[in-house]
Amino acid sequence: MDREQDELQFLGLFGIFKESFKIIYKWRKIFSQITLTLILPLSFIFLAHLEISDILLLRISRNENALYETRSTDDKARKKRISDVITSEWATFWLFKAAYLTLMLIFGLLSTSAVVYTIACIYTAREITFRKIMSVVPRVWKRVMVTFLCTFLAFFLYNVVAIVVLMICLVLTFNSDSGVIITFFLLILYVVGFVYMTIIWQLASVVSVLEEVRGIKAMVKSKKLLKGNMWVATIIFVILIVFSVVLQYSFQILVVLERTFGTVGRLAYGILCLLLLLMLILFALVIHTVLYFVCKSYHHENIDKSALSDHLEVIYLGDYVPLKSKDVQLEQV
């Protein structure tokens, strides 16, 4: 990044987008290699899962309709055969979902680690090559994985508490006008909390790569950094989510559900959606990293470039010993 750290705090919403675009454009070769290696498989897996899930659910739906039609007959053998097929298809569906989530997790965390490490090297003016990045990513990935698991647990507990509260509310206010209003209000609070936790997790992934903390500590650090910039982070999150939802909806309409375009037309739209998705993912990862540096600058936490450079070199050498706070981090200016 060409800007000095004390200038980053003045970057607003459009400044962060502009800075992210400049970084990608200036270092387009290295980001193209990362995209083709990690983000392209991630994007392909996501879109392919929409198509395959639709095919599997369509088969299950057809067999369930066939089973329903045989209920009025006495053909027990046919009923059992269809029932066994449905059971097998549901097992296949859930195994496919498990494999999909596993691959998405692996490539998602690897992509995050690669992009964050790359931008940190750019920030410290270190020599950077694609081979070097790929040798570092598996080591950094472990730290990001710990943060993800802690975040997953936090989301799980959050959803359990939300369901319990909602059920209690429905029982206490059953069949009343006030119950509808309270339920609607609780749903709004749930969405706000969910978005808030997601934003914290996204920045915590960056923190896990560039600082000595991981897991719950990384989430706490992320929360502190977002103070004063939460609205900017929220608007960025909403913009990226809107683009993501529009892209997913377009893929489902034009590729998954559409049958009038023919194979060639659907393939063309599928490739277009794939290209747009991988660009969106890359842009989002760069934005999250730039937001991290903006938040550091906003809180007047000066990152010593030489210390951070040494920190990155330790990762590259393979003996990942996190630097102490006084080394990387971060003095109060």
Beta strands, then each sheet from edge to edge (+ up, - down):
strand 1: 301-302
strand 2: 331-332
sheet 1: 1+ 2-
end
